[in-house]
Amino acid sequence: MDDTKSKPDSSAIERLRQEFPGHRIWRSRRWDGLPGEYVATLIDPCAGVDATMMRAAPEELRAELIKEAARAQGRIRSFR
């Protein structure tokens, strides 16, 4: 299986990893082997609230990670 770190979008993933070290950030794989969504899995409870987030584009994931950081700091409350 190919390592997702060697894909062309690896620079976007690396930037997200540097900006959000409290999450494990990676690219999922679809059922047909093609690259799937961008995924952030929480590894530091101070960095977010939701355990896992998935978005179609790195910019969308970044926006959600910013919201998560604010939620973790108690500035935004979200009841689902």
Phi and psi restraints in degrees (range 20) as a CNS / XPLOR table:
assign (resid 1 and name C) (resid 2 and name N)
       (resid 2 and name CA) (resid 2 and name C) 1.0 -68.7 20.0 2
assign (resid 2 and name N) (resid 2 and name CA)
       (resid 2 and name C) (resid 3 and name N) 1.0 145.8 20.0 2
assign (resid 2 and name C) (resid 3 and name N)
       (resid 3 and name CA) (resid 3 and name C) 1.0 -81.3 20.0 2
assign (resid 3 and name N) (resid 3 and name CA)
       (resid 3 and name C) (resid 4 and name N) 1.0 125.4 20.0 2
assign (resid 3 and name C) (resid 4 and name N)
       (resid 4 and name CA) (resid 4 and name C) 1.0 -66.6 20.0 2
assign (resid 4 and name N) (resid 4 and name CA)
       (resid 4 and name C) (resid 5 and name N) 1.0 -14.9 20.0 2
assign (resid 4 and name C) (resid 5 and name N)
       (resid 5 and name CA) (resid 5 and name C) 1.0 -68.7 20.0 2
assign (resid 5 and name N) (resid 5 and name CA)
       (resid 5 and name C) (resid 6 and name N) 1.0 -21.7 20.0 2
assign (resid 5 and name C) (resid 6 and name N)
       (resid 6 and name CA) (resid 6 and name C) 1.0 -91.0 20.0 2
assign (resid 6 and name N) (resid 6 and name CA)
       (resid 6 and name C) (resid 7 and name N) 1.0 2.9 20.0 2
assign (resid 6 and name C) (resid 7 and name N)
       (resid 7 and name CA) (resid 7 and name C) 1.0 -78.8 20.0 2
assign (resid 7 and name N) (resid 7 and name CA)
       (resid 7 and name C) (resid 8 and name N) 1.0 158.5 20.0 2
assign (resid 7 and name C) (resid 8 and name N)
       (resid 8 and name CA) (resid 8 and name C) 1.0 -56.9 20.0 2
assign (resid 8 and name N) (resid 8 and name CA)
       (resid 8 and name C) (resid 9 and name N) 1.0 -27.8 20.0 2
assign (resid 8 and name C) (resid 9 and name N)
       (resid 9 and name CA) (resid 9 and name C) 1.0 -85.4 20.0 2
assign (resid 9 and name N) (resid 9 and name CA)
       (resid 9 and name C) (resid 10 and name N) 1.0 10.0 20.0 2
assign (resid 9 and name C) (resid 10 and name N)
       (resid 10 and name CA) (resid 10 and name C) 1.0 -63.2 20.0 2
assign (resid 10 and name N) (resid 10 and name CA)
       (resid 10 and name C) (resid 11 and name N) 1.0 -28.1 20.0 2
assign (resid 10 and name C) (resid 11 and name N)
       (resid 11 and name CA) (resid 11 and name C) 1.0 -67.9 20.0 2
assign (resid 11 and name N) (resid 11 and name CA)
       (resid 11 and name C) (resid 12 and name N) 1.0 -36.8 20.0 2
assign (resid 11 and name C) (resid 12 and name N)
       (resid 12 and name CA) (resid 12 and name C) 1.0 -65.8 20.0 2
assign (resid 12 and name N) (resid 12 and name CA)
       (resid 12 and name C) (resid 13 and name N) 1.0 -41.3 20.0 2
assign (resid 12 and name C) (resid 13 and name N)
       (resid 13 and name CA) (resid 13 and name C) 1.0 -65.4 20.0 2
assign (resid 13 and name N) (resid 13 and name CA)
       (resid 13 and name C) (resid 14 and name N) 1.0 -42.2 20.0 2
assign (resid 13 and name C) (resid 14 and name N)
       (resid 14 and name CA) (resid 14 and name C) 1.0 -62.9 20.0 2
assign (resid 14 and name N) (resid 14 and name CA)
       (resid 14 and name C) (resid 15 and name N) 1.0 -40.4 20.0 2
assign (resid 14 and name C) (resid 15 and name N)
       (resid 15 and name CA) (resid 15 and name C) 1.0 -61.8 20.0 2
assign (resid 15 and name N) (resid 15 and name CA)
       (resid 15 and name C) (resid 16 and name N) 1.0 -42.5 20.0 2
assign (resid 15 and name C) (resid 16 and name N)
       (resid 16 and name CA) (resid 16 and name C) 1.0 -63.2 20.0 2
assign (resid 16 and name N) (resid 16 and name CA)
       (resid 16 and name C) (resid 17 and name N) 1.0 -41.0 20.0 2
assign (resid 16 and name C) (resid 17 and name N)
       (resid 17 and name CA) (resid 17 and name C) 1.0 -62.1 20.0 2
assign (resid 17 and name N) (resid 17 and name CA)
       (resid 17 and name C) (resid 18 and name N) 1.0 -41.1 20.0 2
assign (resid 17 and name C) (resid 18 and name N)
       (resid 18 and name CA) (resid 18 and name C) 1.0 -68.6 20.0 2
assign (resid 18 and name N) (resid 18 and name CA)
       (resid 18 and name C) (resid 19 and name N) 1.0 -38.9 20.0 2
assign (resid 18 and name C) (resid 19 and name N)
       (resid 19 and name CA) (resid 19 and name C) 1.0 -76.4 20.0 2
assign (resid 19 and name N) (resid 19 and name CA)
       (resid 19 and name C) (resid 20 and name N) 1.0 -29.4 20.0 2
assign (resid 19 and name C) (resid 20 and name N)
       (resid 20 and name CA) (resid 20 and name C) 1.0 -128.7 20.0 2
assign (resid 20 and name N) (resid 20 and name CA)
       (resid 20 and name C) (resid 21 and name N) 1.0 72.8 20.0 2
assign (resid 20 and name C) (resid 21 and name N)
       (resid 21 and name CA) (resid 21 and name C) 1.0 -69.8 20.0 2
assign (resid 21 and name N) (resid 21 and name CA)
       (resid 21 and name C) (resid 22 and name N) 1.0 -10.1 20.0 2
assign (resid 21 and name C) (resid 22 and name N)
       (resid 22 and name CA) (resid 22 and name C) 1.0 -81.9 20.0 2
assign (resid 22 and name N) (resid 22 and name CA)
       (resid 22 and name C) (resid 23 and name N) 1.0 1.9 20.0 2
assign (resid 22 and name C) (resid 23 and name N)
       (resid 23 and name CA) (resid 23 and name C) 1.0 -127.7 20.0 2
assign (resid 23 and name N) (resid 23 and name CA)
       (resid 23 and name C) (resid 24 and name N) 1.0 149.1 20.0 2
assign (resid 23 and name C) (resid 24 and name N)
       (resid 24 and name CA) (resid 24 and name C) 1.0 -91.5 20.0 2
assign (resid 24 and name N) (resid 24 and name CA)
       (resid 24 and name C) (resid 25 and name N) 1.0 119.7 20.0 2
assign (resid 24 and name C) (resid 25 and name N)
       (resid 25 and name CA) (resid 25 and name C) 1.0 -115.2 20.0 2
assign (resid 25 and name N) (resid 25 and name CA)
       (resid 25 and name C) (resid 26 and name N) 1.0 132.1 20.0 2
assign (resid 25 and name C) (resid 26 and name N)
       (resid 26 and name CA) (resid 26 and name C) 1.0 -157.2 20.0 2
assign (resid 26 and name N) (resid 26 and name CA)
       (resid 26 and name C) (resid 27 and name N) 1.0 173.7 20.0 2
assign (resid 26 and name C) (resid 27 and name N)
       (resid 27 and name CA) (resid 27 and name C) 1.0 -110.5 20.0 2
assign (resid 27 and name N) (resid 27 and name CA)
       (resid 27 and name C) (resid 28 and name N) 1.0 127.4 20.0 2
assign (resid 27 and name C) (resid 28 and name N)
       (resid 28 and name CA) (resid 28 and name C) 1.0 -77.1 20.0 2
assign (resid 28 and name N) (resid 28 and name CA)
       (resid 28 and name C) (resid 29 and name N) 1.0 170.8 20.0 2
assign (resid 28 and name C) (resid 29 and name N)
       (resid 29 and name CA) (resid 29 and name C) 1.0 -118.3 20.0 2
assign (resid 29 and name N) (resid 29 and name CA)
       (resid 29 and name C) (resid 30 and name N) 1.0 134.9 20.0 2
assign (resid 29 and name C) (resid 30 and name N)
       (resid 30 and name CA) (resid 30 and name C) 1.0 -75.2 20.0 2
assign (resid 30 and name N) (resid 30 and name CA)
       (resid 30 and name C) (resid 31 and name N) 1.0 170.7 20.0 2
assign (resid 30 and name C) (resid 31 and name N)
       (resid 31 and name CA) (resid 31 and name C) 1.0 -59.9 20.0 2
assign (resid 31 and name N) (resid 31 and name CA)
       (resid 31 and name C) (resid 32 and name N) 1.0 -26.4 20.0 2
assign (resid 31 and name C) (resid 32 and name N)
       (resid 32 and name CA) (resid 32 and name C) 1.0 -95.2 20.0 2
assign (resid 32 and name N) (resid 32 and name CA)
       (resid 32 and name C) (resid 33 and name N) 1.0 8.1 20.0 2
assign (resid 32 and name C) (resid 33 and name N)
       (resid 33 and name CA) (resid 33 and name C) 1.0 90.8 20.0 2
assign (resid 33 and name N) (resid 33 and name CA)
       (resid 33 and name C) (resid 34 and name N) 1.0 -9.2 20.0 2
assign (resid 33 and name C) (resid 34 and name N)
       (resid 34 and name CA) (resid 34 and name C) 1.0 -77.5 20.0 2
assign (resid 34 and name N) (resid 34 and name CA)
       (resid 34 and name C) (resid 35 and name N) 1.0 158.7 20.0 2
assign (resid 34 and name C) (resid 35 and name N)
       (resid 35 and name CA) (resid 35 and name C) 1.0 -60.2 20.0 2
assign (resid 35 and name N) (resid 35 and name CA)
       (resid 35 and name C) (resid 36 and name N) 1.0 139.9 20.0 2
assign (resid 35 and name C) (resid 36 and name N)
       (resid 36 and name CA) (resid 36 and name C) 1.0 -108.6 20.0 2
assign (resid 36 and name N) (resid 36 and name CA)
       (resid 36 and name C) (resid 37 and name N) 1.0 -143.0 20.0 2
assign (resid 36 and name C) (resid 37 and name N)
       (resid 37 and name CA) (resid 37 and name C) 1.0 -77.0 20.0 2
assign (resid 37 and name N) (resid 37 and name CA)
       (resid 37 and name C) (resid 38 and name N) 1.0 162.5 20.0 2
assign (resid 37 and name C) (resid 38 and name N)
       (resid 38 and name CA) (resid 38 and name C) 1.0 -85.0 20.0 2
assign (resid 38 and name N) (resid 38 and name CA)
       (resid 38 and name C) (resid 39 and name N) 1.0 134.2 20.0 2
assign (resid 38 and name C) (resid 39 and name N)
       (resid 39 and name CA) (resid 39 and name C) 1.0 -125.1 20.0 2
assign (resid 39 and name N) (resid 39 and name CA)
       (resid 39 and name C) (resid 40 and name N) 1.0 138.9 20.0 2
assign (resid 39 and name C) (resid 40 and name N)
       (resid 40 and name CA) (resid 40 and name C) 1.0 -125.9 20.0 2
assign (resid 40 and name N) (resid 40 and name CA)
       (resid 40 and name C) (resid 41 and name N) 1.0 120.7 20.0 2
assign (resid 40 and name C) (resid 41 and name N)
       (resid 41 and name CA) (resid 41 and name C) 1.0 -110.0 20.0 2
assign (resid 41 and name N) (resid 41 and name CA)
       (resid 41 and name C) (resid 42 and name N) 1.0 126.3 20.0 2
assign (resid 41 and name C) (resid 42 and name N)
       (resid 42 and name CA) (resid 42 and name C) 1.0 -67.7 20.0 2
assign (resid 42 and name N) (resid 42 and name CA)
       (resid 42 and name C) (resid 43 and name N) 1.0 127.1 20.0 2
assign (resid 42 and name C) (resid 43 and name N)
       (resid 43 and name CA) (resid 43 and name C) 1.0 -119.4 20.0 2
assign (resid 43 and name N) (resid 43 and name CA)
       (resid 43 and name C) (resid 44 and name N) 1.0 -12.2 20.0 2
assign (resid 43 and name C) (resid 44 and name N)
       (resid 44 and name CA) (resid 44 and name C) 1.0 -128.2 20.0 2
assign (resid 44 and name N) (resid 44 and name CA)
       (resid 44 and name C) (resid 45 and name N) 1.0 110.0 20.0 2
assign (resid 44 and name C) (resid 45 and name N)
       (resid 45 and name CA) (resid 45 and name C) 1.0 -60.9 20.0 2
assign (resid 45 and name N) (resid 45 and name CA)
       (resid 45 and name C) (resid 46 and name N) 1.0 -15.1 20.0 2
assign (resid 45 and name C) (resid 46 and name N)
       (resid 46 and name CA) (resid 46 and name C) 1.0 -78.1 20.0 2
assign (resid 46 and name N) (resid 46 and name CA)
       (resid 46 and name C) (resid 47 and name N) 1.0 -12.2 20.0 2
assign (resid 46 and name C) (resid 47 and name N)
       (resid 47 and name CA) (resid 47 and name C) 1.0 -96.3 20.0 2
assign (resid 47 and name N) (resid 47 and name CA)
       (resid 47 and name C) (resid 48 and name N) 1.0 -9.8 20.0 2
assign (resid 47 and name C) (resid 48 and name N)
       (resid 48 and name CA) (resid 48 and name C) 1.0 -174.2 20.0 2
assign (resid 48 and name N) (resid 48 and name CA)
       (resid 48 and name C) (resid 49 and name N) 1.0 -174.5 20.0 2
assign (resid 48 and name C) (resid 49 and name N)
       (resid 49 and name CA) (resid 49 and name C) 1.0 -119.7 20.0 2
assign (resid 49 and name N) (resid 49 and name CA)
       (resid 49 and name C) (resid 50 and name N) 1.0 -51.6 20.0 2
assign (resid 49 and name C) (resid 50 and name N)
       (resid 50 and name CA) (resid 50 and name C) 1.0 -74.8 20.0 2
assign (resid 50 and name N) (resid 50 and name CA)
       (resid 50 and name C) (resid 51 and name N) 1.0 139.4 20.0 2
assign (resid 50 and name C) (resid 51 and name N)
       (resid 51 and name CA) (resid 51 and name C) 1.0 -68.2 20.0 2
assign (resid 51 and name N) (resid 51 and name CA)
       (resid 51 and name C) (resid 52 and name N) 1.0 -37.8 20.0 2
assign (resid 51 and name C) (resid 52 and name N)
       (resid 52 and name CA) (resid 52 and name C) 1.0 -145.0 20.0 2
assign (resid 52 and name N) (resid 52 and name CA)
       (resid 52 and name C) (resid 53 and name N) 1.0 138.9 20.0 2
assign (resid 52 and name C) (resid 53 and name N)
       (resid 53 and name CA) (resid 53 and name C) 1.0 -128.9 20.0 2
assign (resid 53 and name N) (resid 53 and name CA)
       (resid 53 and name C) (resid 54 and name N) 1.0 141.9 20.0 2
assign (resid 53 and name C) (resid 54 and name N)
       (resid 54 and name CA) (resid 54 and name C) 1.0 -132.0 20.0 2
assign (resid 54 and name N) (resid 54 and name CA)
       (resid 54 and name C) (resid 55 and name N) 1.0 133.6 20.0 2
assign (resid 54 and name C) (resid 55 and name N)
       (resid 55 and name CA) (resid 55 and name C) 1.0 -140.3 20.0 2
assign (resid 55 and name N) (resid 55 and name CA)
       (resid 55 and name C) (resid 56 and name N) 1.0 157.1 20.0 2
assign (resid 55 and name C) (resid 56 and name N)
       (resid 56 and name CA) (resid 56 and name C) 1.0 -73.8 20.0 2
assign (resid 56 and name N) (resid 56 and name CA)
       (resid 56 and name C) (resid 57 and name N) 1.0 -26.7 20.0 2
assign (resid 56 and name C) (resid 57 and name N)
       (resid 57 and name CA) (resid 57 and name C) 1.0 -133.2 20.0 2
assign (resid 57 and name N) (resid 57 and name CA)
       (resid 57 and name C) (resid 58 and name N) 1.0 151.7 20.0 2
assign (resid 57 and name C) (resid 58 and name N)
       (resid 58 and name CA) (resid 58 and name C) 1.0 -62.2 20.0 2
assign (resid 58 and name N) (resid 58 and name CA)
       (resid 58 and name C) (resid 59 and name N) 1.0 -32.5 20.0 2
assign (resid 58 and name C) (resid 59 and name N)
       (resid 59 and name CA) (resid 59 and name C) 1.0 -66.3 20.0 2
assign (resid 59 and name N) (resid 59 and name CA)
       (resid 59 and name C) (resid 60 and name N) 1.0 -37.7 20.0 2
assign (resid 59 and name C) (resid 60 and name N)
       (resid 60 and name CA) (resid 60 and name C) 1.0 -67.0 20.0 2
assign (resid 60 and name N) (resid 60 and name CA)
       (resid 60 and name C) (resid 61 and name N) 1.0 -40.5 20.0 2
assign (resid 60 and name C) (resid 61 and name N)
       (resid 61 and name CA) (resid 61 and name C) 1.0 -65.7 20.0 2
assign (resid 61 and name N) (resid 61 and name CA)
       (resid 61 and name C) (resid 62 and name N) 1.0 -41.1 20.0 2
assign (resid 61 and name C) (resid 62 and name N)
       (resid 62 and name CA) (resid 62 and name C) 1.0 -59.7 20.0 2
assign (resid 62 and name N) (resid 62 and name CA)
       (resid 62 and name C) (resid 63 and name N) 1.0 -44.1 20.0 2
assign (resid 62 and name C) (resid 63 and name N)
       (resid 63 and name CA) (resid 63 and name C) 1.0 -60.4 20.0 2
assign (resid 63 and name N) (resid 63 and name CA)
       (resid 63 and name C) (resid 64 and name N) 1.0 -41.1 20.0 2
assign (resid 63 and name C) (resid 64 and name N)
       (resid 64 and name CA) (resid 64 and name C) 1.0 -68.2 20.0 2
assign (resid 64 and name N) (resid 64 and name CA)
       (resid 64 and name C) (resid 65 and name N) 1.0 -37.3 20.0 2
assign (resid 64 and name C) (resid 65 and name N)
       (resid 65 and name CA) (resid 65 and name C) 1.0 -66.6 20.0 2
assign (resid 65 and name N) (resid 65 and name CA)
       (resid 65 and name C) (resid 66 and name N) 1.0 -34.3 20.0 2
assign (resid 65 and name C) (resid 66 and name N)
       (resid 66 and name CA) (resid 66 and name C) 1.0 -64.5 20.0 2
assign (resid 66 and name N) (resid 66 and name CA)
       (resid 66 and name C) (resid 67 and name N) 1.0 -43.4 20.0 2
assign (resid 66 and name C) (resid 67 and name N)
       (resid 67 and name CA) (resid 67 and name C) 1.0 -62.6 20.0 2
assign (resid 67 and name N) (resid 67 and name CA)
       (resid 67 and name C) (resid 68 and name N) 1.0 -41.0 20.0 2
assign (resid 67 and name C) (resid 68 and name N)
       (resid 68 and name CA) (resid 68 and name C) 1.0 -61.7 20.0 2
assign (resid 68 and name N) (resid 68 and name CA)
       (resid 68 and name C) (resid 69 and name N) 1.0 -41.8 20.0 2
assign (resid 68 and name C) (resid 69 and name N)
       (resid 69 and name CA) (resid 69 and name C) 1.0 -61.2 20.0 2
assign (resid 69 and name N) (resid 69 and name CA)
       (resid 69 and name C) (resid 70 and name N) 1.0 -41.8 20.0 2
assign (resid 69 and name C) (resid 70 and name N)
       (resid 70 and name CA) (resid 70 and name C) 1.0 -66.0 20.0 2
assign (resid 70 and name N) (resid 70 and name CA)
       (resid 70 and name C) (resid 71 and name N) 1.0 -40.9 20.0 2
assign (resid 70 and name C) (resid 71 and name N)
       (resid 71 and name CA) (resid 71 and name C) 1.0 -62.5 20.0 2
assign (resid 71 and name N) (resid 71 and name CA)
       (resid 71 and name C) (resid 72 and name N) 1.0 -40.8 20.0 2
assign (resid 71 and name C) (resid 72 and name N)
       (resid 72 and name CA) (resid 72 and name C) 1.0 -65.2 20.0 2
assign (resid 72 and name N) (resid 72 and name CA)
       (resid 72 and name C) (resid 73 and name N) 1.0 -30.3 20.0 2
assign (resid 72 and name C) (resid 73 and name N)
       (resid 73 and name CA) (resid 73 and name C) 1.0 -86.1 20.0 2
assign (resid 73 and name N) (resid 73 and name CA)
       (resid 73 and name C) (resid 74 and name N) 1.0 0.0 20.0 2
assign (resid 73 and name C) (resid 74 and name N)
       (resid 74 and name CA) (resid 74 and name C) 1.0 81.4 20.0 2
assign (resid 74 and name N) (resid 74 and name CA)
       (resid 74 and name C) (resid 75 and name N) 1.0 10.8 20.0 2
assign (resid 74 and name C) (resid 75 and name N)
       (resid 75 and name CA) (resid 75 and name C) 1.0 -81.6 20.0 2
assign (resid 75 and name N) (resid 75 and name CA)
       (resid 75 and name C) (resid 76 and name N) 1.0 -23.7 20.0 2
assign (resid 75 and name C) (resid 76 and name N)
       (resid 76 and name CA) (resid 76 and name C) 1.0 -131.4 20.0 2
assign (resid 76 and name N) (resid 76 and name CA)
       (resid 76 and name C) (resid 77 and name N) 1.0 131.7 20.0 2
assign (resid 76 and name C) (resid 77 and name N)
       (resid 77 and name CA) (resid 77 and name C) 1.0 -110.9 20.0 2
assign (resid 77 and name N) (resid 77 and name CA)
       (resid 77 and name C) (resid 78 and name N) 1.0 135.1 20.0 2
assign (resid 77 and name C) (resid 78 and name N)
       (resid 78 and name CA) (resid 78 and name C) 1.0 -132.2 20.0 2
assign (resid 78 and name N) (resid 78 and name CA)
       (resid 78 and name C) (resid 79 and name N) 1.0 121.2 20.0 2
assign (resid 78 and name C) (resid 79 and name N)
       (resid 79 and name CA) (resid 79 and name C) 1.0 -109.8 20.0 2
assign (resid 79 and name N) (resid 79 and name CA)
       (resid 79 and name C) (resid 80 and name N) 1.0 122.5 20.0 2
